[in-house]
Amino acid sequence: MVNGRSSYFPPLYYEIRQKWKYLPIKELITDLNTLGVKYVIFHSNLMRPDRFDTLMFQLSQLQDRIRFLNKYGEAWLYEITGGYPVSKKETADPPFQPLSHQGWTVHTNTNTAAAHLALDGKILTWWQSPPQKDGDYFMIDLGQSH
């Protein structure tokens, strides 16, 4: 996940967000595909209407690479389907292999009843916390070193 429903933004998010300002959507989708990102959610209410209209037009031109799945309120869900040539530089490293969630456990001191949703692998479920305060935590124990 590049970013999610939390107040924590991983460093990669800031890099992609900076690129978003300057790169065409085709190149951004290529980057996300290379990172192994499968789904992208665009929030129309967080973009200027003209910027969102341009985005929708650009996405319609990339149907062999990204596919519209559904709309949930102001959230537009797309699946990255690939279709991008991989450069020699990208093939030099072994491909990204996702870790199995088997044996993983979640520990948190807020919204504990829903914590398992963070790892259930379903795009339509999630764990969220109430407004964060000092001492709140969310921890995933991977069960072993990777």
Phi and psi in radians as a Rosetta constraint file:
Dihedral C 1 N 2 CA 2 C 2 CIRCULARHARMONIC -1.408 0.35
Dihedral N 2 CA 2 C 2 N 3 CIRCULARHARMONIC -0.694 0.35
Dihedral C 2 N 3 CA 3 C 3 CIRCULARHARMONIC -2.693 0.35
Dihedral N 3 CA 3 C 3 N 4 CIRCULARHARMONIC 2.732 0.35
Dihedral C 3 N 4 CA 4 C 4 CIRCULARHARMONIC -2.555 0.35
Dihedral N 4 CA 4 C 4 N 5 CIRCULARHARMONIC -2.836 0.35
Dihedral C 4 N 5 CA 5 C 5 CIRCULARHARMONIC -1.508 0.35
Dihedral N 5 CA 5 C 5 N 6 CIRCULARHARMONIC 1.312 0.35
Dihedral C 5 N 6 CA 6 C 6 CIRCULARHARMONIC -2.728 0.35
Dihedral N 6 CA 6 C 6 N 7 CIRCULARHARMONIC 3.052 0.35
Dihedral C 6 N 7 CA 7 C 7 CIRCULARHARMONIC -1.588 0.35
Dihedral N 7 CA 7 C 7 N 8 CIRCULARHARMONIC -0.005 0.35
Dihedral C 7 N 8 CA 8 C 8 CIRCULARHARMONIC -1.620 0.35
Dihedral N 8 CA 8 C 8 N 9 CIRCULARHARMONIC 2.212 0.35
Dihedral C 8 N 9 CA 9 C 9 CIRCULARHARMONIC -2.039 0.35
Dihedral N 9 CA 9 C 9 N 10 CIRCULARHARMONIC 1.984 0.35
Dihedral C 9 N 10 CA 10 C 10 CIRCULARHARMONIC -1.124 0.35
Dihedral N 10 CA 10 C 10 N 11 CIRCULARHARMONIC 2.720 0.35
Dihedral C 10 N 11 CA 11 C 11 CIRCULARHARMONIC -0.938 0.35
Dihedral N 11 CA 11 C 11 N 12 CIRCULARHARMONIC -0.631 0.35
Dihedral C 11 N 12 CA 12 C 12 CIRCULARHARMONIC -1.054 0.35
Dihedral N 12 CA 12 C 12 N 13 CIRCULARHARMONIC -0.589 0.35
Dihedral C 12 N 13 CA 13 C 13 CIRCULARHARMONIC -1.022 0.35
Dihedral N 13 CA 13 C 13 N 14 CIRCULARHARMONIC -0.778 0.35
Dihedral C 13 N 14 CA 14 C 14 CIRCULARHARMONIC -1.141 0.35
Dihedral N 14 CA 14 C 14 N 15 CIRCULARHARMONIC -0.647 0.35
Dihedral C 14 N 15 CA 15 C 15 CIRCULARHARMONIC -1.126 0.35
Dihedral N 15 CA 15 C 15 N 16 CIRCULARHARMONIC -0.811 0.35
Dihedral C 15 N 16 CA 16 C 16 CIRCULARHARMONIC -1.155 0.35
Dihedral N 16 CA 16 C 16 N 17 CIRCULARHARMONIC -0.693 0.35
Dihedral C 16 N 17 CA 17 C 17 CIRCULARHARMONIC -1.094 0.35
Dihedral N 17 CA 17 C 17 N 18 CIRCULARHARMONIC -0.680 0.35
Dihedral C 17 N 18 CA 18 C 18 CIRCULARHARMONIC -1.137 0.35
Dihedral N 18 CA 18 C 18 N 19 CIRCULARHARMONIC -0.761 0.35
Dihedral C 18 N 19 CA 19 C 19 CIRCULARHARMONIC -1.084 0.35
Dihedral N 19 CA 19 C 19 N 20 CIRCULARHARMONIC -0.662 0.35
Dihedral C 19 N 20 CA 20 C 20 CIRCULARHARMONIC -0.936 0.35
Dihedral N 20 CA 20 C 20 N 21 CIRCULARHARMONIC -0.568 0.35
Dihedral C 20 N 21 CA 21 C 21 CIRCULARHARMONIC -1.195 0.35
Dihedral N 21 CA 21 C 21 N 22 CIRCULARHARMONIC -0.485 0.35
Dihedral C 21 N 22 CA 22 C 22 CIRCULARHARMONIC -2.082 0.35
Dihedral N 22 CA 22 C 22 N 23 CIRCULARHARMONIC -0.451 0.35
Dihedral C 22 N 23 CA 23 C 23 CIRCULARHARMONIC -1.580 0.35
Dihedral N 23 CA 23 C 23 N 24 CIRCULARHARMONIC 2.579 0.35
Dihedral C 23 N 24 CA 24 C 24 CIRCULARHARMONIC -1.120 0.35
Dihedral N 24 CA 24 C 24 N 25 CIRCULARHARMONIC 2.683 0.35
Dihedral C 24 N 25 CA 25 C 25 CIRCULARHARMONIC -1.000 0.35
Dihedral N 25 CA 25 C 25 N 26 CIRCULARHARMONIC -0.604 0.35
Dihedral C 25 N 26 CA 26 C 26 CIRCULARHARMONIC -1.002 0.35
Dihedral N 26 CA 26 C 26 N 27 CIRCULARHARMONIC -0.769 0.35
Dihedral C 26 N 27 CA 27 C 27 CIRCULARHARMONIC -1.237 0.35
Dihedral N 27 CA 27 C 27 N 28 CIRCULARHARMONIC -0.628 0.35
Dihedral C 27 N 28 CA 28 C 28 CIRCULARHARMONIC -1.124 0.35
Dihedral N 28 CA 28 C 28 N 29 CIRCULARHARMONIC -0.774 0.35
Dihedral C 28 N 29 CA 29 C 29 CIRCULARHARMONIC -1.105 0.35
Dihedral N 29 CA 29 C 29 N 30 CIRCULARHARMONIC -0.653 0.35
Dihedral C 29 N 30 CA 30 C 30 CIRCULARHARMONIC -1.037 0.35
Dihedral N 30 CA 30 C 30 N 31 CIRCULARHARMONIC -0.808 0.35
Dihedral C 30 N 31 CA 31 C 31 CIRCULARHARMONIC -1.046 0.35
Dihedral N 31 CA 31 C 31 N 32 CIRCULARHARMONIC -0.816 0.35
Dihedral C 31 N 32 CA 32 C 32 CIRCULARHARMONIC -1.107 0.35
Dihedral N 32 CA 32 C 32 N 33 CIRCULARHARMONIC -0.711 0.35
Dihedral C 32 N 33 CA 33 C 33 CIRCULARHARMONIC -1.069 0.35
Dihedral N 33 CA 33 C 33 N 34 CIRCULARHARMONIC -0.758 0.35
Dihedral C 33 N 34 CA 34 C 34 CIRCULARHARMONIC -1.084 0.35
Dihedral N 34 CA 34 C 34 N 35 CIRCULARHARMONIC -0.605 0.35
Dihedral C 34 N 35 CA 35 C 35 CIRCULARHARMONIC -1.332 0.35
Dihedral N 35 CA 35 C 35 N 36 CIRCULARHARMONIC -0.147 0.35
Dihedral C 35 N 36 CA 36 C 36 CIRCULARHARMONIC 1.556 0.35
Dihedral N 36 CA 36 C 36 N 37 CIRCULARHARMONIC 0.221 0.35
Dihedral C 36 N 37 CA 37 C 37 CIRCULARHARMONIC -1.230 0.35
Dihedral N 37 CA 37 C 37 N 38 CIRCULARHARMONIC 2.283 0.35
Dihedral C 37 N 38 CA 38 C 38 CIRCULARHARMONIC -1.758 0.35
Dihedral N 38 CA 38 C 38 N 39 CIRCULARHARMONIC -0.561 0.35
Dihedral C 38 N 39 CA 39 C 39 CIRCULARHARMONIC -2.271 0.35
Dihedral N 39 CA 39 C 39 N 40 CIRCULARHARMONIC 2.562 0.35
Dihedral C 39 N 40 CA 40 C 40 CIRCULARHARMONIC -2.295 0.35
Dihedral N 40 CA 40 C 40 N 41 CIRCULARHARMONIC 2.368 0.35
Dihedral C 40 N 41 CA 41 C 41 CIRCULARHARMONIC -2.027 0.35
Dihedral N 41 CA 41 C 41 N 42 CIRCULARHARMONIC 2.166 0.35
Dihedral C 41 N 42 CA 42 C 42 CIRCULARHARMONIC -1.838 0.35
Dihedral N 42 CA 42 C 42 N 43 CIRCULARHARMONIC 2.217 0.35
Dihedral C 42 N 43 CA 43 C 43 CIRCULARHARMONIC -1.727 0.35
Dihedral N 43 CA 43 C 43 N 44 CIRCULARHARMONIC 1.846 0.35
Dihedral C 43 N 44 CA 44 C 44 CIRCULARHARMONIC -1.108 0.35
Dihedral N 44 CA 44 C 44 N 45 CIRCULARHARMONIC -0.508 0.35
Dihedral C 44 N 45 CA 45 C 45 CIRCULARHARMONIC -1.332 0.35
Dihedral N 45 CA 45 C 45 N 46 CIRCULARHARMONIC -0.154 0.35
Dihedral C 45 N 46 CA 46 C 46 CIRCULARHARMONIC -1.801 0.35
Dihedral N 46 CA 46 C 46 N 47 CIRCULARHARMONIC 0.121 0.35
Dihedral C 46 N 47 CA 47 C 47 CIRCULARHARMONIC -2.196 0.35
Dihedral N 47 CA 47 C 47 N 48 CIRCULARHARMONIC 2.650 0.35
Dihedral C 47 N 48 CA 48 C 48 CIRCULARHARMONIC -1.098 0.35
Dihedral N 48 CA 48 C 48 N 49 CIRCULARHARMONIC 2.491 0.35
Dihedral C 48 N 49 CA 49 C 49 CIRCULARHARMONIC -0.952 0.35
Dihedral N 49 CA 49 C 49 N 50 CIRCULARHARMONIC -0.717 0.35
Dihedral C 49 N 50 CA 50 C 50 CIRCULARHARMONIC -1.167 0.35
Dihedral N 50 CA 50 C 50 N 51 CIRCULARHARMONIC -0.644 0.35
Dihedral C 50 N 51 CA 51 C 51 CIRCULARHARMONIC -1.173 0.35
Dihedral N 51 CA 51 C 51 N 52 CIRCULARHARMONIC -0.711 0.35
Dihedral C 51 N 52 CA 52 C 52 CIRCULARHARMONIC -1.160 0.35
Dihedral N 52 CA 52 C 52 N 53 CIRCULARHARMONIC -0.727 0.35
Dihedral C 52 N 53 CA 53 C 53 CIRCULARHARMONIC -1.060 0.35
Dihedral N 53 CA 53 C 53 N 54 CIRCULARHARMONIC -0.731 0.35
Dihedral C 53 N 54 CA 54 C 54 CIRCULARHARMONIC -1.099 0.35
Dihedral N 54 CA 54 C 54 N 55 CIRCULARHARMONIC -0.761 0.35
Dihedral C 54 N 55 CA 55 C 55 CIRCULARHARMONIC -1.037 0.35
Dihedral N 55 CA 55 C 55 N 56 CIRCULARHARMONIC -0.819 0.35
Dihedral C 55 N 56 CA 56 C 56 CIRCULARHARMONIC -1.068 0.35
Dihedral N 56 CA 56 C 56 N 57 CIRCULARHARMONIC -0.682 0.35
Dihedral C 56 N 57 CA 57 C 57 CIRCULARHARMONIC -1.124 0.35
Dihedral N 57 CA 57 C 57 N 58 CIRCULARHARMONIC -0.805 0.35
Dihedral C 57 N 58 CA 58 C 58 CIRCULARHARMONIC -1.082 0.35
Dihedral N 58 CA 58 C 58 N 59 CIRCULARHARMONIC -0.723 0.35
Dihedral C 58 N 59 CA 59 C 59 CIRCULARHARMONIC -1.128 0.35
Dihedral N 59 CA 59 C 59 N 60 CIRCULARHARMONIC -0.601 0.35
Dihedral C 59 N 60 CA 60 C 60 CIRCULARHARMONIC -1.149 0.35
Dihedral N 60 CA 60 C 60 N 61 CIRCULARHARMONIC -0.373 0.35
Dihedral C 60 N 61 CA 61 C 61 CIRCULARHARMONIC -1.515 0.35
Dihedral N 61 CA 61 C 61 N 62 CIRCULARHARMONIC -0.079 0.35
Dihedral C 61 N 62 CA 62 C 62 CIRCULARHARMONIC -2.065 0.35
Dihedral N 62 CA 62 C 62 N 63 CIRCULARHARMONIC 0.606 0.35
Dihedral C 62 N 63 CA 63 C 63 CIRCULARHARMONIC -1.105 0.35
Dihedral N 63 CA 63 C 63 N 64 CIRCULARHARMONIC -0.324 0.35
Dihedral C 63 N 64 CA 64 C 64 CIRCULARHARMONIC -1.450 0.35
Dihedral N 64 CA 64 C 64 N 65 CIRCULARHARMONIC -0.076 0.35
Dihedral C 64 N 65 CA 65 C 65 CIRCULARHARMONIC -2.172 0.35
Dihedral N 65 CA 65 C 65 N 66 CIRCULARHARMONIC -0.432 0.35
Dihedral C 65 N 66 CA 66 C 66 CIRCULARHARMONIC -2.555 0.35
Dihedral N 66 CA 66 C 66 N 67 CIRCULARHARMONIC 2.397 0.35
Dihedral C 66 N 67 CA 67 C 67 CIRCULARHARMONIC -2.239 0.35
Dihedral N 67 CA 67 C 67 N 68 CIRCULARHARMONIC 2.297 0.35
Dihedral C 67 N 68 CA 68 C 68 CIRCULARHARMONIC -1.184 0.35
Dihedral N 68 CA 68 C 68 N 69 CIRCULARHARMONIC 2.302 0.35
Dihedral C 68 N 69 CA 69 C 69 CIRCULARHARMONIC -1.863 0.35
Dihedral N 69 CA 69 C 69 N 70 CIRCULARHARMONIC -0.884 0.35
Dihedral C 69 N 70 CA 70 C 70 CIRCULARHARMONIC -2.944 0.35
Dihedral N 70 CA 70 C 70 N 71 CIRCULARHARMONIC 2.872 0.35
Dihedral C 70 N 71 CA 71 C 71 CIRCULARHARMONIC -2.095 0.35
Dihedral N 71 CA 71 C 71 N 72 CIRCULARHARMONIC 2.259 0.35
Dihedral C 71 N 72 CA 72 C 72 CIRCULARHARMONIC -2.120 0.35
Dihedral N 72 CA 72 C 72 N 73 CIRCULARHARMONIC 1.683 0.35
Dihedral C 72 N 73 CA 73 C 73 CIRCULARHARMONIC 1.113 0.35
Dihedral N 73 CA 73 C 73 N 74 CIRCULARHARMONIC -2.069 0.35
Dihedral C 73 N 74 CA 74 C 74 CIRCULARHARMONIC -1.698 0.35
Dihedral N 74 CA 74 C 74 N 75 CIRCULARHARMONIC 0.132 0.35
Dihedral C 74 N 75 CA 75 C 75 CIRCULARHARMONIC -1.775 0.35
Dihedral N 75 CA 75 C 75 N 76 CIRCULARHARMONIC 2.148 0.35
Dihedral C 75 N 76 CA 76 C 76 CIRCULARHARMONIC -1.853 0.35
Dihedral N 76 CA 76 C 76 N 77 CIRCULARHARMONIC 2.021 0.35
Dihedral C 76 N 77 CA 77 C 77 CIRCULARHARMONIC -1.686 0.35
Dihedral N 77 CA 77 C 77 N 78 CIRCULARHARMONIC 2.220 0.35
Dihedral C 77 N 78 CA 78 C 78 CIRCULARHARMONIC -2.180 0.35
Dihedral N 78 CA 78 C 78 N 79 CIRCULARHARMONIC 2.631 0.35
Dihedral C 78 N 79 CA 79 C 79 CIRCULARHARMONIC -1.916 0.35
Dihedral N 79 CA 79 C 79 N 80 CIRCULARHARMONIC 2.271 0.35
Dihedral C 79 N 80 CA 80 C 80 CIRCULARHARMONIC -1.425 0.35
Dihedral N 80 CA 80 C 80 N 81 CIRCULARHARMONIC 2.101 0.35
Dihedral C 80 N 81 CA 81 C 81 CIRCULARHARMONIC -1.807 0.35
Dihedral N 81 CA 81 C 81 N 82 CIRCULARHARMONIC -0.025 0.35
Dihedral C 81 N 82 CA 82 C 82 CIRCULARHARMONIC 1.622 0.35
Dihedral N 82 CA 82 C 82 N 83 CIRCULARHARMONIC -2.434 0.35
Dihedral C 82 N 83 CA 83 C 83 CIRCULARHARMONIC 1.465 0.35
Dihedral N 83 CA 83 C 83 N 84 CIRCULARHARMONIC 0.226 0.35
Dihedral C 83 N 84 CA 84 C 84 CIRCULARHARMONIC -1.828 0.35
Dihedral N 84 CA 84 C 84 N 85 CIRCULARHARMONIC 2.403 0.35
Dihedral C 84 N 85 CA 85 C 85 CIRCULARHARMONIC -1.184 0.35
Dihedral N 85 CA 85 C 85 N 86 CIRCULARHARMONIC 2.473 0.35
Dihedral C 85 N 86 CA 86 C 86 CIRCULARHARMONIC -1.752 0.35
Dihedral N 86 CA 86 C 86 N 87 CIRCULARHARMONIC 2.269 0.35
Dihedral C 86 N 87 CA 87 C 87 CIRCULARHARMONIC -1.321 0.35
Dihedral N 87 CA 87 C 87 N 88 CIRCULARHARMONIC 2.856 0.35
Dihedral C 87 N 88 CA 88 C 88 CIRCULARHARMONIC -1.050 0.35
Dihedral N 88 CA 88 C 88 N 89 CIRCULARHARMONIC -0.649 0.35
Dihedral C 88 N 89 CA 89 C 89 CIRCULARHARMONIC -1.048 0.35
Dihedral N 89 CA 89 C 89 N 90 CIRCULARHARMONIC -0.735 0.35
Dihedral C 89 N 90 CA 90 C 90 CIRCULARHARMONIC -1.203 0.35
Dihedral N 90 CA 90 C 90 N 91 CIRCULARHARMONIC -0.488 0.35
Dihedral C 90 N 91 CA 91 C 91 CIRCULARHARMONIC -1.499 0.35
Dihedral N 91 CA 91 C 91 N 92 CIRCULARHARMONIC -0.151 0.35
Dihedral C 91 N 92 CA 92 C 92 CIRCULARHARMONIC -1.172 0.35
Dihedral N 92 CA 92 C 92 N 93 CIRCULARHARMONIC -0.586 0.35
Dihedral C 92 N 93 CA 93 C 93 CIRCULARHARMONIC -1.635 0.35
Dihedral N 93 CA 93 C 93 N 94 CIRCULARHARMONIC 2.634 0.35
Dihedral C 93 N 94 CA 94 C 94 CIRCULARHARMONIC -1.082 0.35
Dihedral N 94 CA 94 C 94 N 95 CIRCULARHARMONIC 2.598 0.35
Dihedral C 94 N 95 CA 95 C 95 CIRCULARHARMONIC -1.147 0.35
Dihedral N 95 CA 95 C 95 N 96 CIRCULARHARMONIC 2.669 0.35
Dihedral C 95 N 96 CA 96 C 96 CIRCULARHARMONIC -1.113 0.35
Dihedral N 96 CA 96 C 96 N 97 CIRCULARHARMONIC 2.273 0.35
Dihedral C 96 N 97 CA 97 C 97 CIRCULARHARMONIC -2.063 0.35
Dihedral N 97 CA 97 C 97 N 98 CIRCULARHARMONIC 2.040 0.35
Dihedral C 97 N 98 CA 98 C 98 CIRCULARHARMONIC -1.126 0.35
Dihedral N 98 CA 98 C 98 N 99 CIRCULARHARMONIC 2.567 0.35
Dihedral C 98 N 99 CA 99 C 99 CIRCULARHARMONIC -1.378 0.35
Dihedral N 99 CA 99 C 99 N 100 CIRCULARHARMONIC 2.504 0.35
Dihedral C 99 N 100 CA 100 C 100 CIRCULARHARMONIC -1.211 0.35
Dihedral N 100 CA 100 C 100 N 101 CIRCULARHARMONIC 2.481 0.35
Dihedral C 100 N 101 CA 101 C 101 CIRCULARHARMONIC -1.465 0.35
Dihedral N 101 CA 101 C 101 N 102 CIRCULARHARMONIC -0.032 0.35
Dihedral C 101 N 102 CA 102 C 102 CIRCULARHARMONIC -1.072 0.35
Dihedral N 102 CA 102 C 102 N 103 CIRCULARHARMONIC 2.260 0.35
Dihedral C 102 N 103 CA 103 C 103 CIRCULARHARMONIC 1.497 0.35
Dihedral N 103 CA 103 C 103 N 104 CIRCULARHARMONIC -0.049 0.35
Dihedral C 103 N 104 CA 104 C 104 CIRCULARHARMONIC -1.362 0.35
Dihedral N 104 CA 104 C 104 N 105 CIRCULARHARMONIC 2.523 0.35
Dihedral C 104 N 105 CA 105 C 105 CIRCULARHARMONIC -2.308 0.35
Dihedral N 105 CA 105 C 105 N 106 CIRCULARHARMONIC 2.627 0.35
Dihedral C 105 N 106 CA 106 C 106 CIRCULARHARMONIC -1.941 0.35
Dihedral N 106 CA 106 C 106 N 107 CIRCULARHARMONIC 2.397 0.35
Dihedral C 106 N 107 CA 107 C 107 CIRCULARHARMONIC -2.245 0.35
Dihedral N 107 CA 107 C 107 N 108 CIRCULARHARMONIC 2.273 0.35
Dihedral C 107 N 108 CA 108 C 108 CIRCULARHARMONIC -2.692 0.35
Dihedral N 108 CA 108 C 108 N 109 CIRCULARHARMONIC 2.781 0.35
Dihedral C 108 N 109 CA 109 C 109 CIRCULARHARMONIC -1.947 0.35
Dihedral N 109 CA 109 C 109 N 110 CIRCULARHARMONIC 0.203 0.35
Dihedral C 109 N 110 CA 110 C 110 CIRCULARHARMONIC -2.353 0.35
Dihedral N 110 CA 110 C 110 N 111 CIRCULARHARMONIC 2.461 0.35
Dihedral C 110 N 111 CA 111 C 111 CIRCULARHARMONIC 0.849 0.35
Dihedral N 111 CA 111 C 111 N 112 CIRCULARHARMONIC 0.851 0.35
Dihedral C 111 N 112 CA 112 C 112 CIRCULARHARMONIC -1.097 0.35
Dihedral N 112 CA 112 C 112 N 113 CIRCULARHARMONIC -0.564 0.35
Dihedral C 112 N 113 CA 113 C 113 CIRCULARHARMONIC -1.114 0.35
Dihedral N 113 CA 113 C 113 N 114 CIRCULARHARMONIC -0.485 0.35
Dihedral C 113 N 114 CA 114 C 114 CIRCULARHARMONIC -1.796 0.35
Dihedral N 114 CA 114 C 114 N 115 CIRCULARHARMONIC 0.072 0.35
Dihedral C 114 N 115 CA 115 C 115 CIRCULARHARMONIC -1.015 0.35
Dihedral N 115 CA 115 C 115 N 116 CIRCULARHARMONIC -0.611 0.35
Dihedral C 115 N 116 CA 116 C 116 CIRCULARHARMONIC -1.060 0.35
Dihedral N 116 CA 116 C 116 N 117 CIRCULARHARMONIC -0.392 0.35
Dihedral C 116 N 117 CA 117 C 117 CIRCULARHARMONIC -1.170 0.35
Dihedral N 117 CA 117 C 117 N 118 CIRCULARHARMONIC -0.346 0.35
Dihedral C 117 N 118 CA 118 C 118 CIRCULARHARMONIC -1.186 0.35
Dihedral N 118 CA 118 C 118 N 119 CIRCULARHARMONIC -0.368 0.35
Dihedral C 118 N 119 CA 119 C 119 CIRCULARHARMONIC -2.081 0.35
Dihedral N 119 CA 119 C 119 N 120 CIRCULARHARMONIC 0.154 0.35
Dihedral C 119 N 120 CA 120 C 120 CIRCULARHARMONIC -1.355 0.35
Dihedral N 120 CA 120 C 120 N 121 CIRCULARHARMONIC -0.127 0.35
Dihedral C 120 N 121 CA 121 C 121 CIRCULARHARMONIC 1.337 0.35
Dihedral N 121 CA 121 C 121 N 122 CIRCULARHARMONIC 0.122 0.35
Dihedral C 121 N 122 CA 122 C 122 CIRCULARHARMONIC -1.755 0.35
Dihedral N 122 CA 122 C 122 N 123 CIRCULARHARMONIC 2.269 0.35
Dihedral C 122 N 123 CA 123 C 123 CIRCULARHARMONIC -1.214 0.35
Dihedral N 123 CA 123 C 123 N 124 CIRCULARHARMONIC -0.392 0.35
Dihedral C 123 N 124 CA 124 C 124 CIRCULARHARMONIC -1.652 0.35
Dihedral N 124 CA 124 C 124 N 125 CIRCULARHARMONIC 0.092 0.35
Dihedral C 124 N 125 CA 125 C 125 CIRCULARHARMONIC -2.151 0.35
Dihedral N 125 CA 125 C 125 N 126 CIRCULARHARMONIC 2.714 0.35
Dihedral C 125 N 126 CA 126 C 126 CIRCULARHARMONIC -2.836 0.35
Dihedral N 126 CA 126 C 126 N 127 CIRCULARHARMONIC 2.871 0.35
Dihedral C 126 N 127 CA 127 C 127 CIRCULARHARMONIC -1.809 0.35
Dihedral N 127 CA 127 C 127 N 128 CIRCULARHARMONIC 2.463 0.35
Dihedral C 127 N 128 CA 128 C 128 CIRCULARHARMONIC -2.445 0.35
Dihedral N 128 CA 128 C 128 N 129 CIRCULARHARMONIC 2.692 0.35
Dihedral C 128 N 129 CA 129 C 129 CIRCULARHARMONIC -1.866 0.35
Dihedral N 129 CA 129 C 129 N 130 CIRCULARHARMONIC 2.785 0.35
Dihedral C 129 N 130 CA 130 C 130 CIRCULARHARMONIC -1.220 0.35
Dihedral N 130 CA 130 C 130 N 131 CIRCULARHARMONIC 3.078 0.35
Dihedral C 130 N 131 CA 131 C 131 CIRCULARHARMONIC -0.854 0.35
Dihedral N 131 CA 131 C 131 N 132 CIRCULARHARMONIC 2.277 0.35
Dihedral C 131 N 132 CA 132 C 132 CIRCULARHARMONIC -1.286 0.35
Dihedral N 132 CA 132 C 132 N 133 CIRCULARHARMONIC 2.586 0.35
Dihedral C 132 N 133 CA 133 C 133 CIRCULARHARMONIC -2.447 0.35
Dihedral N 133 CA 133 C 133 N 134 CIRCULARHARMONIC 2.899 0.35
Dihedral C 133 N 134 CA 134 C 134 CIRCULARHARMONIC -0.920 0.35
Dihedral N 134 CA 134 C 134 N 135 CIRCULARHARMONIC 2.362 0.35
Dihedral C 134 N 135 CA 135 C 135 CIRCULARHARMONIC 1.663 0.35
Dihedral N 135 CA 135 C 135 N 136 CIRCULARHARMONIC -0.239 0.35
Dihedral C 135 N 136 CA 136 C 136 CIRCULARHARMONIC -1.237 0.35
Dihedral N 136 CA 136 C 136 N 137 CIRCULARHARMONIC 2.533 0.35
Dihedral C 136 N 137 CA 137 C 137 CIRCULARHARMONIC -2.600 0.35
Dihedral N 137 CA 137 C 137 N 138 CIRCULARHARMONIC 2.762 0.35
Dihedral C 137 N 138 CA 138 C 138 CIRCULARHARMONIC -2.477 0.35
Dihedral N 138 CA 138 C 138 N 139 CIRCULARHARMONIC 2.114 0.35
Dihedral C 138 N 139 CA 139 C 139 CIRCULARHARMONIC -2.315 0.35
Dihedral N 139 CA 139 C 139 N 140 CIRCULARHARMONIC 2.408 0.35
Dihedral C 139 N 140 CA 140 C 140 CIRCULARHARMONIC -1.970 0.35
Dihedral N 140 CA 140 C 140 N 141 CIRCULARHARMONIC 2.118 0.35
Dihedral C 140 N 141 CA 141 C 141 CIRCULARHARMONIC -1.647 0.35
Dihedral N 141 CA 141 C 141 N 142 CIRCULARHARMONIC 2.028 0.35
Dihedral C 141 N 142 CA 142 C 142 CIRCULARHARMONIC -1.363 0.35
Dihedral N 142 CA 142 C 142 N 143 CIRCULARHARMONIC -0.079 0.35
Dihedral C 142 N 143 CA 143 C 143 CIRCULARHARMONIC 1.427 0.35
Dihedral N 143 CA 143 C 143 N 144 CIRCULARHARMONIC -0.353 0.35
Dihedral C 143 N 144 CA 144 C 144 CIRCULARHARMONIC -2.856 0.35
Dihedral N 144 CA 144 C 144 N 145 CIRCULARHARMONIC 2.945 0.35
Dihedral C 144 N 145 CA 145 C 145 CIRCULARHARMONIC -1.342 0.35
Dihedral N 145 CA 145 C 145 N 146 CIRCULARHARMONIC 2.495 0.35
